[in-house]
Amino acid sequence: MTEKDLLIAWLNDAHAMENALIQILEHQIKDAQDFPHVQPKLEQHLEQTRRHAEMVKGCIETLGGKTSTVKTGMASLFGQMQALSTGPAKDEMVKNALADYAAENFEVASYTAIIRAAQDLNDQQTASVCEQIRQEDEEMANWILQNLPTLVQQTLKAVTTR
């Protein structure tokens, strides 16, 4: 395996991760219908995530690689499992936020590694694309953290009024 092959493999991991998050976000948007300040942000992030998947796919193809159908299939399964794991519970929005915060930070770390590898291989295009994605994921993680206290309060209030 060459250094370029390793970069392509990491990009395939990122592509699979983005595809898994698409499915998760689609389910979470449905869960958020009673949270008008959350649902539009999730819809916006879903569109970003779809765009991220396409951007990463473009990087893979520019490097002469192909997206991995095995990794995409596994990511799809992971996405379906994750979407079901929170299930219809009174605290689903808090659990979703916790899972999303962890996922966004995992993405940030993954893209940080890819950016470093791309820079070391003098692939400024991939580094630039992944830097843009990382920045958007950092923004989403920060938004989740800032809005988590409100979600907790709303959840506690909903439990006591039922």
Secondary structure, DSSP 8 states (H G I E B T S, - for coil): --HHHHHHHHHHHHHHHHHHHHHHHHHHHHHGGG-TTTHHHHHHHHHHHHHHHHHHHHHHHHTT----HHHHHHHHHHHHHHHHHH-S-TTHHHHHHHHHHHHHHHHHHHHHHHHHHHHHTT-HHHHHHHHHHHHHHHHHHHHHHHHHHHHHHHHHHHHHH-
